[in-house]
Amino acid sequence: MSGITSIHLVENALLVSIHDDVTDTEIIDLQDTLSHRISEENVRGVVLDISALEIVDTFVGRVIAQLAGISRLLDAETYVVGMRPAVAVTLVELGMYLPETKTALSLTHALSQLRRA
Amino acid sequence: MSGITSIHLVENALLVSIHDDVTDTEIIDLQDTLSHRISEENVRGVVLDISALEIVDTFVGRVIAQLAGISRLLDAETYVVGMRPAVAVTLVELGMYLPETKTALSLTHALSQLRRA
C-alpha cells in the first residue's frame, strides 16, 4: 500500500488519509482494506482526510464517492475533513456533489458528530 | 465583482445577494470568493437572497445549486430566502428541485434556524 494512504482507528472511526498521488491500483487496495476493517472492527464512521489534496479531478472525486458508498453499505458514515475551498468548487463544477458524504471542519468535529449519532 | 453580488457576514452566516443580471464570469468569481470566506470565517450557513430575481432559467438554477453544493462540501448549510412564487414554479418545471438547499421566508427565519442547528 506504500505511503499513499494510511488507515488509523480513532475512537469508533477509521481515519483514512488520502495522499495526492494516489493511483488506481492503490485505490483498489484501499477499498479492499477499508471494507474489511469497517466490517471487522465494527466502526461507526470513516473520516477521509483530504487536506493533502490541493486539486481534484474526476478520478479523485470518484474515489471519494466510492469509498463513501462502500462505507454506507457497511453501515458506517463518511465524513470528509480538510477540504480546501478550491477543491469544493472543482468538485461541484465536475457535478460531483458527494451526496453520500458529510463534511466536517476537522477530525475533532467529525468525531464529536459521530459520538452524537 | 461589480454590483451584482455582495457577501456580508451576519451572525454566523454569509448573506449573498444575487442580482438578476448575473453573468458566467461573475459567478465563477462568486464561487471562489464564497468558498474561501466559508472556509476562513468558519461560518455555519450561507443565506442566498434571490428576492431580486423575478424570473429564473436553468443557468440561474444551476448557479444556486452549485453555490449550495460548494457550501455543503465546506460544512455550511444553504438557505434560500426571498424566492418569488413564480420562481419556485419555474424551478420545479425545469426539474430543479434544489435538494441541497433549505428555504426560509426571510433572513431572520434563516438565522434563527441556523442558531438552532
gemmi code that builds the backbone of each chain (N, CA, C; Angstrom):
import gemmi

chains = {
    "A": [
        ("MET", (0.828, -1.202, 0.000), (0.000, 0.000, 0.000), (0.864, 1.254, 0.000)),
        ("SER", (2.125, 1.121, 0.242), (3.091, 2.239, 0.229), (2.660, 3.411, 1.092)),
        ("GLY", (3.193, 4.595, 0.771), (2.963, 5.745, 1.635), (1.720, 6.533, 1.304)),
        ("ILE", (0.946, 6.098, 0.341), (-0.132, 6.963, -0.128), (-1.304, 7.103, 0.825)),
        ("THR", (-1.619, 5.992, 1.446), (-2.780, 6.070, 2.317), (-2.477, 5.375, 3.622)),
        ("SER", (-3.073, 5.874, 4.678), (-2.929, 5.209, 5.953), (-4.313, 5.115, 6.575)),
        ("ILE", (-4.536, 4.044, 7.325), (-5.825, 3.870, 8.000), (-5.545, 3.717, 9.484)),
        ("HIS", (-6.114, 4.605, 10.289), (-5.926, 4.525, 11.738), (-7.273, 4.462, 12.426)),
        ("LEU", (-7.353, 3.676, 13.461), (-8.586, 3.637, 14.253), (-8.523, 4.746, 15.299)),
        ("VAL", (-9.502, 5.641, 15.269), (-9.585, 6.722, 16.255), (-10.992, 6.662, 16.849)),
        ("GLU", (-11.084, 6.419, 18.137), (-12.378, 6.193, 18.780), (-13.147, 5.131, 17.995)),
        ("ASN", (-14.367, 5.488, 17.554), (-15.124, 4.496, 16.795), (-15.126, 4.766, 15.289)),
        ("ALA", (-14.052, 5.371, 14.837), (-13.989, 5.690, 13.409), (-12.633, 5.309, 12.823)),
        ("LEU", (-12.627, 5.091, 11.522), (-11.369, 4.849, 10.823), (-10.953, 6.125, 10.107)),
        ("LEU", (-9.770, 6.586, 10.418), (-9.251, 7.789, 9.777), (-8.404, 7.382, 8.569)),
        ("VAL", (-8.830, 7.820, 7.403), (-8.122, 7.483, 6.168), (-7.543, 8.763, 5.574)),
        ("SER", (-6.228, 8.814, 5.444), (-5.606, 9.995, 4.832), (-5.310, 9.693, 3.376)),
        ("ILE", (-5.835, 10.509, 2.499), (-5.596, 10.284, 1.076), (-4.521, 11.235, 0.584)),
        ("HIS", (-3.478, 10.676, 0.018), (-2.396, 11.498, -0.498), (-2.698, 11.907, -1.927)),
        ("ASP", (-1.980, 12.920, -2.397), (-2.399, 13.494, -3.678), (-1.889, 12.726, -4.892)),
        ("ASP", (-1.053, 11.734, -4.663), (-0.561, 11.000, -5.828), (-1.113, 9.571, -5.847)),
        ("VAL", (-2.327, 9.447, -5.342), (-2.961, 8.133, -5.273), (-3.199, 7.571, -6.687)),
        ("THR", (-2.965, 6.276, -6.835), (-3.155, 5.674, -8.158), (-4.304, 4.662, -8.134)),
        ("ASP", (-4.661, 4.252, -9.319), (-5.762, 3.302, -9.481), (-5.596, 2.038, -8.648)),
        ("THR", (-4.405, 1.436, -8.743), (-4.221, 0.163, -8.038), (-4.222, 0.368, -6.530)),
        ("GLU", (-3.668, 1.497, -6.079), (-3.664, 1.759, -4.653), (-5.085, 1.928, -4.132)),
        ("ILE", (-5.943, 2.534, -4.952), (-7.324, 2.740, -4.532), (-8.051, 1.411, -4.397)),
        ("ILE", (-7.761, 0.503, -5.295), (-8.408, -0.809, -5.216), (-7.984, -1.516, -3.932)),
        ("ASP", (-6.685, -1.443, -3.617), (-6.187, -1.978, -2.335), (-6.887, -1.316, -1.154)),
        ("LEU", (-7.001, 0.024, -1.246), (-7.587, 0.777, -0.142), (-9.047, 0.383, 0.080)),
        ("GLN", (-9.804, 0.269, -1.028), (-11.207, -0.127, -0.920), (-11.313, -1.465, -0.215)),
        ("ASP", (-10.427, -2.352, -0.590), (-10.436, -3.700, -0.059), (-10.115, -3.693, 1.441)),
        ("THR", (-9.016, -3.035, 1.777), (-8.586, -2.980, 3.178), (-9.634, -2.271, 4.030)),
        ("LEU", (-10.116, -1.134, 3.529), (-11.069, -0.346, 4.307), (-12.357, -1.128, 4.557)),
        ("SER", (-12.864, -1.776, 3.510), (-14.126, -2.501, 3.686), (-13.973, -3.618, 4.717)),
        ("HIS", (-12.824, -4.319, 4.690), (-12.608, -5.371, 5.682), (-12.513, -4.805, 7.083)),
        ("ARG", (-11.804, -3.685, 7.205), (-11.630, -3.128, 8.554), (-12.945, -2.569, 9.105)),
        ("ILE", (-13.772, -1.957, 8.250), (-15.077, -1.464, 8.725), (-15.871, -2.631, 9.277)),
        ("SER", (-15.849, -3.709, 8.544), (-16.634, -4.875, 8.900), (-16.087, -5.563, 10.155)),
        ("GLU", (-14.764, -5.706, 10.235), (-14.170, -6.442, 11.363), (-14.144, -5.626, 12.646)),
        ("GLU", (-13.848, -4.319, 12.515), (-13.659, -3.514, 13.716), (-14.937, -2.815, 14.126)),
        ("ASN", (-16.004, -3.052, 13.324), (-17.328, -2.621, 13.748), (-17.376, -1.111, 14.026)),
        ("VAL", (-16.793, -0.341, 13.118), (-16.732, 1.098, 13.349), (-18.021, 1.782, 12.901)),
        ("ARG", (-18.226, 2.949, 13.445), (-19.421, 3.723, 13.126), (-19.197, 4.677, 11.978)),
        ("GLY", (-17.950, 5.059, 11.804), (-17.703, 6.067, 10.791), (-16.351, 5.951, 10.132)),
        ("VAL", (-16.254, 6.596, 8.985), (-14.989, 6.685, 8.273), (-14.722, 8.173, 8.070)),
        ("VAL", (-13.521, 8.601, 8.434), (-13.160, 10.005, 8.240), (-12.089, 10.064, 7.163)),
        ("LEU", (-12.456, 10.663, 6.027), (-11.498, 10.790, 4.926), (-10.807, 12.136, 5.027)),
        ("ASP", (-9.530, 12.119, 5.306), (-8.769, 13.360, 5.384), (-8.195, 13.680, 4.019)),
        ("ILE", (-8.701, 14.738, 3.402), (-8.210, 15.081, 2.059), (-7.441, 16.410, 2.072)),
        ("SER", (-6.906, 16.773, 3.233), (-6.194, 18.059, 3.303), (-4.926, 18.061, 2.453)),
        ("ALA", (-4.417, 16.880, 2.107), (-3.231, 16.820, 1.242), (-3.566, 17.126, -0.213)),
        ("LEU", (-4.859, 17.102, -0.533), (-5.235, 17.322, -1.929), (-5.386, 18.807, -2.217)),
        ("GLU", (-4.565, 19.313, -3.111), (-4.689, 20.722, -3.480), (-5.595, 20.899, -4.672)),
        ("ILE", (-5.630, 19.900, -5.513), (-6.560, 19.924, -6.646), (-7.207, 18.549, -6.737)),
        ("VAL", (-8.356, 18.495, -7.378), (-9.000, 17.202, -7.609), (-9.396, 17.096, -9.068)),
        ("ASP", (-9.599, 15.881, -9.503), (-10.157, 15.659, -10.826), (-11.266, 14.612, -10.658)),
        ("THR", (-11.835, 14.195, -11.787), (-12.949, 13.249, -11.677), (-12.497, 11.931, -11.056)),
        ("PHE", (-11.241, 11.551, -11.271), (-10.751, 10.299, -10.686), (-10.796, 10.370, -9.158)),
        ("VAL", (-10.226, 11.428, -8.600), (-10.208, 11.550, -7.145), (-11.638, 11.721, -6.608)),
        ("GLY", (-12.445, 12.500, -7.322), (-13.839, 12.667, -6.909), (-14.557, 11.333, -6.838)),
        ("ARG", (-14.310, 10.497, -7.842), (-14.952, 9.190, -7.894), (-14.448, 8.298, -6.761)),
        ("VAL", (-13.155, 8.419, -6.471), (-12.566, 7.647, -5.369), (-13.284, 7.982, -4.054)),
        ("ILE", (-13.454, 9.276, -3.792), (-14.122, 9.696, -2.562), (-15.560, 9.162, -2.543)),
        ("ALA", (-16.254, 9.336, -3.676), (-17.643, 8.887, -3.753), (-17.743, 7.375, -3.542)),
        ("GLN", (-16.805, 6.620, -4.123), (-16.855, 5.165, -3.987), (-16.548, 4.720, -2.567)),
        ("LEU", (-15.552, 5.344, -1.931), (-15.242, 4.979, -0.545), (-16.444, 5.273, 0.348)),
        ("ALA", (-17.110, 6.415, 0.100), (-18.288, 6.764, 0.894), (-19.421, 5.771, 0.642)),
        ("GLY", (-19.570, 5.353, -0.611), (-20.618, 4.390, -0.957), (-20.398, 3.046, -0.283)),
        ("ILE", (-19.164, 2.575, -0.311), (-18.825, 1.305, 0.334), (-19.089, 1.406, 1.838)),
        ("SER", (-18.648, 2.509, 2.449), (-18.826, 2.688, 3.883), (-20.313, 2.668, 4.249)),
        ("ARG", (-21.124, 3.379, 3.457), (-22.556, 3.434, 3.770), (-23.187, 2.046, 3.692)),
        ("LEU", (-22.798, 1.288, 2.683), (-23.356, -0.061, 2.545), (-22.950, -0.947, 3.711)),
        ("LEU", (-21.836, -0.606, 4.353), (-21.378, -1.376, 5.520), (-21.772, -0.677, 6.824)),
        ("ASP", (-22.709, 0.275, 6.721), (-23.289, 0.936, 7.892), (-22.312, 1.830, 8.648)),
        ("ALA", (-21.450, 2.502, 7.914), (-20.582, 3.495, 8.543), (-20.780, 4.820, 7.807)),
        ("GLU", (-20.833, 5.900, 8.567), (-20.992, 7.207, 7.948), (-19.639, 7.752, 7.516)),
        ("THR", (-19.627, 8.457, 6.388), (-18.369, 9.030, 5.931), (-18.331, 10.534, 6.135)),
        ("TYR", (-17.287, 10.985, 6.785), (-17.044, 12.417, 6.923), (-15.792, 12.759, 6.146)),
        ("VAL", (-15.868, 13.854, 5.401), (-14.689, 14.336, 4.704), (-14.152, 15.524, 5.486)),
        ("VAL", (-12.884, 15.502, 5.826), (-12.311, 16.646, 6.530), (-11.131, 17.216, 5.749)),
        ("GLY", (-10.881, 18.501, 5.980), (-9.725, 19.165, 5.367), (-9.924, 19.542, 3.918)),
        ("MET", (-11.187, 19.724, 3.515), (-11.396, 20.087, 2.114), (-11.041, 21.553, 1.879)),
        ("ARG", (-10.219, 21.791, 0.890), (-9.861, 23.177, 0.548), (-10.975, 23.801, -0.286)),
        ("PRO", (-11.114, 25.115, -0.198), (-12.159, 25.788, -0.973), (-12.102, 25.465, -2.462)),
        ("ALA", (-10.901, 25.496, -3.033), (-10.782, 25.253, -4.468), (-11.220, 23.839, -4.837)),
        ("VAL", (-11.008, 22.902, -3.914), (-11.419, 21.524, -4.158), (-12.954, 21.430, -4.185)),
        ("ALA", (-13.594, 22.133, -3.255), (-15.061, 22.123, -3.235), (-15.631, 22.695, -4.531)),
        ("VAL", (-15.043, 23.799, -4.978), (-15.517, 24.434, -6.209), (-15.359, 23.482, -7.397)),
        ("THR", (-14.186, 22.862, -7.491), (-13.942, 21.954, -8.620), (-14.894, 20.766, -8.593)),
        ("LEU", (-15.075, 20.167, -7.431), (-15.954, 19.000, -7.347), (-17.355, 19.345, -7.852)),
        ("VAL", (-17.870, 20.507, -7.407), (-19.219, 20.891, -7.817), (-19.263, 21.205, -9.310)),
        ("GLU", (-18.218, 21.837, -9.826), (-18.183, 22.118, -11.257), (-18.135, 20.831, -12.067)),
        ("LEU", (-17.521, 19.799, -11.499), (-17.497, 18.499, -12.183), (-18.819, 17.746, -11.984)),
        ("GLY", (-19.734, 18.363, -11.243), (-21.026, 17.713, -10.999), (-20.955, 16.661, -9.911)),
        ("MET", (-19.883, 16.665, -9.115), (-19.711, 15.654, -8.066), (-20.070, 16.258, -6.713)),
        ("TYR", (-21.328, 16.103, -6.334), (-21.811, 16.732, -5.106), (-21.593, 15.852, -3.875)),
        ("LEU", (-21.083, 14.649, -4.074), (-20.782, 13.713, -2.976), (-21.925, 13.581, -1.972)),
        ("PRO", (-23.106, 13.190, -2.459), (-24.269, 13.136, -1.560), (-24.121, 12.143, -0.417)),
        ("GLU", (-23.226, 11.180, -0.556), (-23.098, 10.148, 0.483), (-22.217, 10.619, 1.647)),
        ("THR", (-21.535, 11.733, 1.455), (-20.595, 12.157, 2.494), (-21.125, 13.343, 3.291)),
        ("LYS", (-20.633, 13.464, 4.504), (-20.840, 14.681, 5.271), (-19.487, 15.360, 5.348)),
        ("THR", (-19.513, 16.649, 5.565), (-18.238, 17.334, 5.679), (-18.092, 17.845, 7.101)),
        ("ALA", (-16.893, 17.803, 7.607), (-16.618, 18.352, 8.923), (-15.354, 19.174, 8.813)),
        ("LEU", (-15.254, 20.173, 9.678), (-14.109, 21.070, 9.605), (-12.818, 20.345, 9.944)),
        ("SER", (-12.891, 19.453, 10.909), (-11.681, 18.774, 11.356), (-12.049, 17.392, 11.882)),
        ("LEU", (-11.023, 16.613, 12.174), (-11.239, 15.289, 12.737), (-12.023, 15.388, 14.052)),
        ("THR", (-11.683, 16.384, 14.864), (-12.370, 16.579, 16.139), (-13.874, 16.779, 15.931)),
        ("HIS", (-14.224, 17.639, 14.963), (-15.642, 17.871, 14.677), (-16.318, 16.586, 14.197)),
        ("ALA", (-15.648, 15.863, 13.323), (-16.230, 14.630, 12.789), (-16.465, 13.633, 13.919)),
        ("LEU", (-15.487, 13.485, 14.803), (-15.637, 12.519, 15.904), (-16.759, 12.940, 16.846)),
        ("SER", (-16.886, 14.245, 17.087), (-17.942, 14.664, 18.013), (-19.314, 14.446, 17.383)),
        ("GLN", (-19.408, 14.621, 16.046), (-20.684, 14.322, 15.388), (-20.974, 12.824, 15.415)),
        ("LEU", (-19.940, 12.018, 15.268), (-20.139, 10.565, 15.300), (-20.543, 10.097, 16.688)),
        ("ARG", (-20.023, 10.769, 17.735), (-20.397, 10.409, 19.098), (-21.871, 10.674, 19.341)),
        ("ARG", (-22.355, 11.769, 18.737), (-23.759, 12.125, 18.921), (-24.690, 11.275, 18.070)),
        ("ALA", (-24.163, 10.680, 16.991), (-25.023, 9.959, 16.040), (-25.658, 8.719, 16.681)),
    ],
    "B": [
        ("MET", (-15.820, 42.346, -8.996), (-17.088, 41.634, -8.759), (-18.279, 42.525, -9.081)),
        ("SER", (-18.065, 43.822, -9.269), (-19.119, 44.801, -9.633), (-20.319, 44.760, -8.683)),
        ("GLY", (-21.423, 45.277, -9.179), (-22.561, 45.433, -8.269), (-23.487, 44.242, -8.202)),
        ("ILE", (-23.146, 43.135, -8.868), (-24.125, 42.056, -8.979), (-24.304, 41.249, -7.703)),
        ("THR", (-23.234, 41.055, -7.021), (-23.383, 40.236, -5.826), (-22.636, 40.882, -4.672)),
        ("SER", (-23.156, 40.680, -3.505), (-22.459, 41.169, -2.324), (-22.475, 40.050, -1.295)),
        ("ILE", (-21.438, 39.985, -0.504), (-21.361, 38.968, 0.545), (-21.164, 39.691, 1.870)),
        ("HIS", (-22.085, 39.488, 2.798), (-21.961, 40.108, 4.116), (-22.015, 39.056, 5.195)),
        ("LEU", (-21.200, 39.240, 6.216), (-21.261, 38.333, 7.362), (-22.353, 38.810, 8.314)),
        ("VAL", (-23.329, 37.956, 8.582), (-24.401, 38.275, 9.526), (-24.439, 37.139, 10.538)),
        ("GLU", (-24.195, 37.445, 11.786), (-24.063, 36.416, 12.819), (-23.088, 35.335, 12.347)),
        ("ASN", (-23.538, 34.077, 12.301), (-22.623, 33.027, 11.855), (-22.902, 32.577, 10.415)),
        ("ALA", (-23.442, 33.504, 9.608), (-23.766, 33.136, 8.233), (-23.280, 34.200, 7.256)),
        ("LEU", (-23.066, 33.774, 6.027), (-22.733, 34.722, 4.966), (-23.984, 34.977, 4.138)),
        ("LEU", (-24.356, 36.251, 4.050), (-25.522, 36.632, 3.260), (-25.056, 37.006, 1.857)),
        ("VAL", (-25.553, 36.275, 0.870), (-25.173, 36.522, -0.521), (-26.410, 36.974, -1.284)),
        ("SER", (-26.338, 38.168, -1.832), (-27.470, 38.662, -2.631), (-27.164, 38.463, -4.099)),
        ("ILE", (-28.046, 37.757, -4.770), (-27.819, 37.506, -6.199), (-28.677, 38.445, -7.034)),
        ("HIS", (-28.037, 39.214, -7.887), (-28.775, 40.149, -8.735), (-29.234, 39.442, -10.006)),
        ("ASP", (-30.179, 40.061, -10.698), (-30.802, 39.302, -11.782), (-30.016, 39.324, -13.081)),
        ("ASP", (-28.944, 40.100, -13.126), (-28.182, 40.125, -14.376), (-26.804, 39.466, -14.195)),
        ("VAL", (-26.779, 38.462, -13.330), (-25.522, 37.792, -13.023), (-24.971, 37.067, -14.269)),
        ("THR", (-23.674, 37.149, -14.457), (-23.081, 36.516, -15.644), (-22.176, 35.355, -15.236)),
        ("ASP", (-21.782, 34.613, -16.232), (-20.926, 33.443, -16.026), (-19.647, 33.769, -15.267)),
        ("THR", (-18.938, 34.810, -15.706), (-17.658, 35.124, -15.069), (-17.859, 35.620, -13.642)),
        ("GLU", (-18.953, 36.366, -13.436), (-19.216, 36.852, -12.084), (-19.491, 35.690, -11.144)),
        ("ILE", (-20.152, 34.683, -11.672), (-20.467, 33.516, -10.843), (-19.207, 32.755, -10.461)),
        ("ILE", (-18.270, 32.654, -11.388), (-17.020, 31.972, -11.077), (-16.269, 32.727, -9.980)),
        ("ASP", (-16.249, 34.069, -10.082), (-15.657, 34.889, -9.012), (-16.375, 34.646, -7.687)),
        ("LEU", (-17.704, 34.622, -7.764), (-18.502, 34.474, -6.544), (-18.219, 33.133, -5.872)),
        ("GLN", (-18.166, 32.064, -6.691), (-17.882, 30.731, -6.143), (-16.552, 30.736, -5.402)),
        ("ASP", (-15.597, 31.379, -6.037), (-14.257, 31.419, -5.487), (-14.228, 32.203, -4.173)),
        ("THR", (-14.779, 33.409, -4.200), (-14.792, 34.261, -3.001), (-15.579, 33.601, -1.877)),
        ("LEU", (-16.753, 33.091, -2.228), (-17.610, 32.493, -1.206), (-16.938, 31.286, -0.557)),
        ("SER", (-16.339, 30.422, -1.381), (-15.732, 29.218, -0.810), (-14.590, 29.584, 0.140)),
        ("HIS", (-13.792, 30.584, -0.233), (-12.708, 30.996, 0.663), (-13.251, 31.594, 1.950)),
        ("ARG", (-14.312, 32.401, 1.839), (-14.829, 33.028, 3.058), (-15.490, 32.012, 3.978)),
        ("ILE", (-16.178, 31.016, 3.411), (-16.777, 29.968, 4.259), (-15.677, 29.284, 5.053)),
        ("SER", (-14.602, 28.978, 4.338), (-13.513, 28.236, 4.948), (-12.767, 29.081, 5.985)),
        ("GLU", (-12.509, 30.347, 5.662), (-11.717, 31.187, 6.559), (-12.508, 31.695, 7.751)),
        ("GLU", (-13.787, 32.054, 7.513), (-14.556, 32.688, 8.582), (-15.359, 31.657, 9.365)),
        ("ASN", (-15.207, 30.394, 8.940), (-15.762, 29.314, 9.743), (-17.255, 29.497, 10.014)),
        ("VAL", (-17.997, 29.840, 8.959), (-19.421, 30.106, 9.138), (-20.228, 28.813, 9.112)),
        ("ARG", (-21.398, 28.895, 9.673), (-22.267, 27.731, 9.734), (-23.222, 27.648, 8.562)),
        ("GLY", (-23.509, 28.827, 7.997), (-24.505, 28.813, 6.937), (-24.264, 29.873, 5.893)),
        ("VAL", (-24.937, 29.668, 4.764), (-24.928, 30.639, 3.677), (-26.388, 30.943, 3.376)),
        ("VAL", (-26.708, 32.224, 3.339), (-28.082, 32.612, 3.017), (-28.061, 33.281, 1.653)),
        ("LEU", (-28.704, 32.640, 0.675), (-28.759, 33.200, -0.678), (-30.041, 34.004, -0.807)),
        ("ASP", (-29.897, 35.305, -0.962), (-31.071, 36.154, -1.133), (-31.355, 36.279, -2.626)),
        ("ILE", (-32.464, 35.693, -3.065), (-32.772, 35.760, -4.504), (-34.027, 36.604, -4.747)),
        ("SER", (-34.319, 37.534, -3.818), (-35.532, 38.341, -3.992), (-35.440, 39.263, -5.213)),
        ("ALA", (-34.211, 39.529, -5.667), (-34.074, 40.371, -6.858), (-34.413, 39.620, -8.142)),
        ("LEU", (-34.506, 38.295, -8.038), (-34.766, 37.511, -9.250), (-36.268, 37.410, -9.510)),
        ("GLU", (-36.697, 37.984, -10.641), (-38.115, 37.882, -10.986), (-38.387, 36.658, -11.836)),
        ("ILE", (-37.415, 36.274, -12.611), (-37.536, 35.049, -13.386), (-36.234, 34.259, -13.229)),
        ("VAL", (-36.294, 32.965, -13.453), (-35.075, 32.166, -13.444), (-35.036, 31.310, -14.687)),
        ("ASP", (-33.846, 30.874, -15.026), (-33.690, 29.909, -16.101), (-32.757, 28.813, -15.584)),
        ("THR", (-32.402, 27.885, -16.457), (-31.551, 26.787, -15.987), (-30.191, 27.294, -15.520)),
        ("PHE", (-29.698, 28.383, -16.126), (-28.397, 28.918, -15.700), (-28.451, 29.361, -14.243)),
        ("VAL", (-29.461, 30.185, -13.918), (-29.562, 30.671, -12.542), (-29.852, 29.512, -11.584)),
        ("GLY", (-30.681, 28.582, -12.017), (-30.963, 27.405, -11.183), (-29.686, 26.637, -10.873)),
        ("ARG", (-28.849, 26.491, -11.909), (-27.598, 25.761, -11.722), (-26.663, 26.533, -10.792)),
        ("VAL", (-26.671, 27.862, -10.928), (-25.856, 28.703, -10.045), (-26.240, 28.468, -8.587)),
        ("ILE", (-27.531, 28.479, -8.320), (-27.999, 28.269, -6.939), (-27.584, 26.878, -6.461)),
        ("ALA", (-27.806, 25.886, -7.329), (-27.461, 24.512, -6.949), (-25.958, 24.373, -6.677)),
        ("GLN", (-25.139, 25.021, -7.504), (-23.688, 24.898, -7.325), (-23.218, 25.609, -6.060)),
        ("LEU", (-23.757, 26.800, -5.803), (-23.364, 27.508, -4.579), (-23.739, 26.673, -3.354)),
        ("ALA", (-24.926, 26.060, -3.417), (-25.365, 25.232, -2.289), (-24.477, 24.000, -2.149)),
        ("GLY", (-24.088, 23.431, -3.283), (-23.230, 22.243, -3.259), (-21.860, 22.550, -2.673)),
        ("ILE", (-21.286, 23.670, -3.082), (-19.975, 24.079, -2.551), (-20.085, 24.304, -1.049)),
        ("SER", (-21.133, 25.003, -0.631), (-21.307, 25.293, 0.796), (-21.407, 24.010, 1.604)),
        ("ARG", (-22.190, 23.064, 1.090), (-22.354, 21.820, 1.838), (-21.024, 21.077, 1.959)),
        ("LEU", (-20.266, 21.056, 0.877), (-18.968, 20.374, 0.922), (-18.028, 21.043, 1.919)),
        ("LEU", (-18.277, 22.324, 2.196), (-17.435, 23.031, 3.169), (-18.131, 23.126, 4.522)),
        ("ASP", (-19.144, 22.307, 4.709), (-19.823, 22.180, 6.005), (-20.625, 23.411, 6.413)),
        ("ALA", (-21.276, 24.041, 5.435), (-22.186, 25.142, 5.754), (-23.535, 24.839, 5.105)),
        ("GLU", (-24.603, 25.118, 5.808), (-25.933, 24.886, 5.256), (-26.366, 26.071, 4.411)),
        ("THR", (-27.086, 25.794, 3.336), (-27.557, 26.884, 2.488), (-29.055, 27.104, 2.647)),
        ("TYR", (-29.409, 28.341, 2.932), (-30.808, 28.738, 2.957), (-31.057, 29.695, 1.815)),
        ("VAL", (-32.159, 29.484, 1.103), (-32.550, 30.413, 0.056), (-33.686, 31.265, 0.624)),
        ("VAL", (-33.531, 32.560, 0.555), (-34.607, 33.433, 1.034), (-35.069, 34.353, -0.083)),
        ("GLY", (-36.318, 34.783, 0.027), (-36.876, 35.754, -0.916), (-37.294, 35.146, -2.237)),
        ("MET", (-37.587, 33.842, -2.246), (-37.989, 33.232, -3.513), (-39.427, 33.610, -3.863)),
        ("ARG", (-39.597, 34.156, -5.043), (-40.946, 34.504, -5.502), (-41.670, 33.242, -5.939)),
        ("PRO", (-43.008, 33.270, -5.820), (-43.791, 32.088, -6.233), (-43.496, 31.662, -7.669)),
        ("ALA", (-43.420, 32.644, -8.572), (-43.189, 32.290, -9.978), (-41.831, 31.607, -10.166)),
        ("VAL", (-40.861, 32.026, -9.355), (-39.530, 31.415, -9.429), (-39.583, 29.962, -8.974)),
        ("ALA", (-40.318, 29.707, -7.891), (-40.460, 28.336, -7.402), (-41.111, 27.455, -8.462)),
        ("VAL", (-42.162, 27.985, -9.089), (-42.869, 27.226, -10.128), (-41.919, 26.896, -11.281)),
        ("THR", (-41.187, 27.911, -11.734), (-40.275, 27.692, -12.862), (-39.190, 26.678, -12.525)),
        ("LEU", (-38.600, 26.811, -11.337), (-37.525, 25.884, -10.957), (-38.026, 24.442, -10.988)),
        ("VAL", (-39.211, 24.227, -10.460), (-39.746, 22.864, -10.429), (-40.085, 22.387, -11.840)),
        ("GLU", (-40.605, 23.307, -12.653), (-40.890, 22.931, -14.045), (-39.622, 22.567, -14.803)),
        ("LEU", (-38.536, 23.218, -14.427), (-37.251, 22.901, -15.058), (-36.626, 21.637, -14.462)),
        ("GLY", (-37.296, 21.064, -13.473), (-36.773, 19.855, -12.839), (-35.688, 20.144, -11.825)),
        ("MET", (-35.561, 21.410, -11.402), (-34.502, 21.784, -10.459), (-35.109, 21.925, -9.064)),
        ("TYR", (-35.039, 20.853, -8.328), (-35.688, 20.839, -7.020), (-34.753, 21.333, -5.905)),
        ("LEU", (-33.527, 21.644, -6.250), (-32.535, 22.180, -5.301), (-32.468, 21.381, -4.001)),
        ("PRO", (-32.139, 20.109, -4.092), (-32.154, 19.266, -2.895), (-31.140, 19.685, -1.828)),
        ("GLU", (-30.106, 20.423, -2.224), (-29.061, 20.785, -1.264), (-29.448, 22.014, -0.428)),
        ("THR", (-30.520, 22.689, -0.830), (-30.850, 23.937, -0.144), (-32.064, 23.790, 0.755)),
        ("LYS", (-32.128, 24.661, 1.761), (-33.346, 24.803, 2.538), (-33.918, 26.161, 2.193)),
        ("THR", (-35.198, 26.306, 2.356), (-35.773, 27.606, 2.061), (-36.269, 28.222, 3.351)),
        ("ALA", (-36.102, 29.540, 3.486), (-36.624, 30.248, 4.646), (-37.361, 31.462, 4.128)),
        ("LEU", (-38.361, 31.914, 4.904), (-39.147, 33.049, 4.451), (-38.315, 34.312, 4.368)),
        ("SER", (-37.435, 34.480, 5.318), (-36.646, 35.711, 5.360), (-35.296, 35.413, 5.990)),
        ("LEU", (-34.437, 36.415, 5.946), (-33.130, 36.294, 6.569), (-33.274, 35.980, 8.063)),
        ("THR", (-34.225, 36.648, 8.706), (-34.461, 36.420, 10.138), (-34.779, 34.954, 10.417)),
        ("HIS", (-35.667, 34.381, 9.604), (-36.006, 32.974, 9.787), (-34.788, 32.072, 9.571)),
        ("ALA", (-34.023, 32.379, 8.538), (-32.850, 31.554, 8.232), (-31.853, 31.610, 9.388)),
        ("LEU", (-31.620, 32.820, 9.918), (-30.653, 32.958, 11.017), (-31.138, 32.227, 12.262)),
        ("SER", (-32.445, 32.281, 12.498), (-32.918, 31.608, 13.718), (-32.823, 30.085, 13.560)),
        ("GLN", (-33.014, 29.602, 12.337), (-32.831, 28.156, 12.118), (-31.357, 27.764, 12.256)),
        ("LEU", (-30.485, 28.630, 11.796), (-29.054, 28.343, 11.910), (-28.600, 28.374, 13.366)),
        ("ARG", (-29.210, 29.271, 14.165), (-28.853, 29.338, 15.576), (-29.215, 28.039, 16.284)),
        ("ARG", (-30.367, 27.468, 15.873), (-30.818, 26.229, 16.495), (-30.048, 24.997, 16.017)),
        ("ALA", (-29.441, 25.101, 14.820), (-28.784, 23.926, 14.219), (-27.603, 23.445, 15.060)),
    ],
}
model = gemmi.Model(1)
for chain_id, residues in chains.items():
    chain = gemmi.Chain(chain_id)
    for i, (resn, *xyz) in enumerate(residues, 1):
        res = gemmi.Residue()
        res.name, res.seqid = resn, gemmi.SeqId(i, " ")
        for name, pos in zip(("N", "CA", "C"), xyz):
            atom = gemmi.Atom()
            atom.name, atom.element = name, gemmi.Element(name[0])
            atom.pos, atom.b_iso = gemmi.Position(*pos), 0.0
            res.add_atom(atom)
        chain.add_residue(res)
    model.add_chain(chain)
structure = gemmi.Structure()
structure.add_model(model)
structure.setup_entities()
